[in-house]
Amino acid sequence: MQSSKAIGTLLALTICACPCFASGPTEIPFNSGQIVLEAVGQVNNSGSNSVQFGYASKVAGIGNAFSTNAAADQNESTARFTFYTEVVNMRVTTNGPLTIIVRKGTTTLYLNSSPASFGSPDSFRSGTPIQTSVIHQQVIVDTVEKTFTVVNSNTITSTDRFWVDGTEFQLGDVGQIFKTRVVGVLKVRDGSTPPPTGYFSGYSEGVKK
């Protein structure tokens, strides 16, 4: 009887000490100055509203942001992570050839579940949400060159665990701030030219609180 109790106690201690029962997700932090995401996207503007969507071509801490190792096939259709931003204009200022637009809204990052396509913006939000944030955005448009630069400041409002290649991750934590810088080119449009409004690419890095 005493032997059985001893074995039971030993087993309980072994289970408690085993890291496989106590370990949590691998957090991907947005540390100050660390580039966490690299993004490729497009934008559709309509009046004072703007939607910006695309995929992450790199995520810090994750070996491959795509479901394939073939570089030629690494695009929106094989991206593991997508994003969708919805913002509205708060202020528009003209300064010579420059137009400065300040926007606010939300950004959602997704673990993609089916191939995304730039021909279908909603396909970039068809996956499982893994992070949401509120966004303050400044856009500077060069109306002569038809180019634009953007600086986003995002504050994470929620984050959910997700699995990639057998490992559980968490992308940032509530309250963390990250900044995104992108450059883009406007599409020359007339009445018969379909969307998008423009194309962009850039990166996100952590900001010290």
Residue pairs with C-beta under 8 A, 6 or more apart in sequence:
15 21
16 22
24 168
25 161
25 168
25 169
25 170
26 61
26 167
26 168
26 169
26 170
27 169
27 170
27 172
27 173
28 36
28 59
28 60
28 61
28 62
28 169
28 170
28 171
28 172
29 172
29 173
29 176
29 206
30 36
30 156
30 172
30 176
30 177
30 178
30 204
30 205
30 206
30 207
31 206
32 205
32 206
32 207
32 208
33 205
33 206
34 60
34 205
34 206
35 60
35 203
35 204
35 205
36 59
36 60
36 172
36 178
36 204
36 205
36 206
37 56
37 58
37 59
37 60
37 81
37 178
37 180
37 203
37 204
38 56
38 57
38 58
38 201
38 202
38 203
38 204
39 54
39 55
39 56
39 57
39 83
39 180
39 182
39 201
39 202
39 203
39 204
40 54
40 55
40 57
40 76
40 200
40 201
41 52
41 53
41 54
41 55
41 83
41 182
41 199
41 200
41 201
42 52
42 53
42 54
42 118
42 121
42 195
42 196
42 197
42 198
42 199
42 200
43 50
43 51
43 52
43 53
43 184
43 196
43 197
43 198
43 199
43 200
44 50
44 51
44 52
44 121
44 195
44 196
44 197
45 197
48 88
48 89
49 86
49 87
49 88
49 89
50 85
50 86
50 87
50 88
50 89
50 103
50 105
51 84
51 85
51 86
51 87
51 121
52 83
52 84
52 85
52 87
52 200
53 82
53 83
53 84
53 85
53 121
53 124
53 125
54 76
54 82
54 83
54 118
54 124
54 200
55 65
55 75
55 76
55 79
55 81
55 82
55 83
55 112
55 116
55 124
56 65
56 79
56 80
56 81
56 82
56 83
56 109
57 65
57 66
57 74
57 79
58 65
59 65
59 80
59 81
59 171
61 169
62 80
62 164
62 169
63 165
64 80
65 74
65 79
65 80
65 81
66 73
66 74
66 78
66 79
66 80
67 78
67 79
67 80
68 74
68 78
76 82
76 115
76 116
76 117
76 118
76 124
77 115
77 116
77 117
78 115
79 112
79 116
80 111
80 112
80 164
81 109
81 110
81 111
81 112
81 130
82 109
82 110
82 112
82 116
82 124
82 125
82 127
83 107
83 108
83 109
83 110
83 124
84 107
84 108
84 110
84 121
84 124
84 125
85 105
85 106
85 107
85 108
85 135
86 105
86 106
87 103
87 104
87 105
87 106
87 135
87 137
88 103
88 104
88 105
89 101
89 102
89 103
90 102
90 103
90 104
91 100
91 101
91 102
92 99
92 100
92 101
92 102
93 99
93 100
93 101
94 100
97 142
97 143
97 144
98 140
98 141
98 142
98 143
99 139
99 140
99 141
99 143
100 138
100 139
100 140
100 141
101 137
101 138
101 139
101 140
101 141
102 136
102 137
102 138
102 139
103 135
103 136
103 137
103 138
103 139
104 134
104 135
104 136
104 137
105 134
105 135
105 137
106 132
106 133
106 134
106 135
107 132
107 133
107 134
107 135
107 152
107 154
108 125
108 129
108 131
108 132
108 133
109 129
109 130
109 131
109 132
109 171
110 124
110 125
110 126
110 127
110 128
110 129
110 130
111 127
111 128
111 130
111 162
111 164
112 126
112 127
113 126
113 127
113 128
114 123
114 126
114 127
115 123
116 123
116 124
116 126
117 123
118 196
128 160
128 162
129 160
130 159
130 160
130 161
130 162
130 171
131 156
131 158
131 159
131 160
131 171
131 172
132 156
132 157
132 158
132 159
133 154
133 155
133 156
133 157
133 178
134 154
134 155
134 157
135 152
135 153
135 154
136 152
136 153
137 150
137 151
137 152
137 153
138 150
138 151
139 148
139 149
139 150
140 148
140 149
140 150
141 147
141 148
141 186
142 148
146 185
146 186
146 188
147 183
147 184
147 185
147 186
148 183
148 184
148 185
148 186
148 198
148 200
149 181
149 182
149 183
149 184
150 180
150 181
150 182
150 183
150 184
150 200
150 202
151 179
151 180
151 181
152 179
152 180
152 181
152 182
152 204
153 177
153 179
153 207
154 177
154 178
154 179
154 180
154 204
155 175
155 176
155 177
156 172
156 173
156 174
156 175
156 176
156 177
156 178
157 174
158 174
159 170
159 171
159 172
159 173
159 174
160 170
161 168
161 169
161 170
162 168
162 169
162 170
162 171
163 169
172 178
175 209
176 206
176 209
177 206
177 207
177 209
178 204
178 205
178 206
178 207
179 204
179 205
179 206
179 207
180 202
180 203
180 204
180 205
181 202
181 203
182 200
182 201
182 202
182 203
183 200
183 201
183 202
184 198
184 199
184 200
184 201
185 198
185 199
185 200
186 197
186 198
187 193
187 195
187 196
187 197
187 198
187 199
189 197
